[in-house]
């Protein structure tokens, strides 16, 4: 079963649970399904082939990559874990390509919004003539919460 099939199954189960009449049972079952989903995400991201380390694509499979802000933050986290900070908008675009995702047309806007939320820090020095960024402590915690399945 691939990640998409797993998510479809989880959503199907959640839909069935919502039709149950007993609220207490629904809450218990939803809690179990959410726990299974989180464990699956962790296992998917943490399993590594002994010949390779986790890739950006592995990370994207673990988070909700339908939101560009999540993707930008996951990229910032990935670059941080690889010691590739500071980064600029072109680095983020390159990582979108590496993750096999289409970058948004307003990538600078998304990066700036993440910075306004305190998730990214603008560096004093530019990188290749562009604003340079690094992930903040709050940004790291944000991505870790995505990996735990706690962010919507």
Residue, then its C-alpha position, 0 to 999 in steps of 0.5 A: x500500500x502506498x502513501x496515497x492509498x493509505x491516506x484514502x483508507x484513513x479518510x474512508x474510515x473517518x467518514x464511516x466513523x462519523x456516521x456512528x451514533x455514539x459520540x464517545x465511541x466516535x471519539x475513541x475510534x477517531x483517536x485511534x485512527x489519528x494515532x495510526x496515521x501519525x505512526x504511519x507518517x513517522x515510520x514512512x519518514x524514519x525508515x531508511x535504506x541502509x544505503x541512503x538517508x531520508x530524502x526531501x521526497x520522503x519528507x514531503x510524503x510525511x507532511x500535508x504538502x497541499x499547502x505551500x507554506x508547509x512545503x516551504x517550511x519542510x524545505x527550510x527544515x530539510x536544508x537546516x538538517x543538511x547544514x545548507x543554511x542560509x538559503x534563498x528563494x532560488x534554493x527553495x525553487x530547486x528543492x521544489x523540483x527535487x521534491x517533484x512539486x510545482x513551485x507556486x508563482x508567489x513563492x517570495x510571498x509565501x516565504x515572507x508570510x512564513x517569516x512574519x509568522x516567526x518561522x523563518x529568520x531573514x539573514x543580514x547578508x544576502x545570498x547570490x544577491x537575494x534575501x537569505x533565510x534560515x529556519x527559526x526555533x519556532x519553525x523547527x518546532x512547526x515542522x516537527x509538529x507537522x511530522x507528528x501529524x499535529x498541524x492541519 
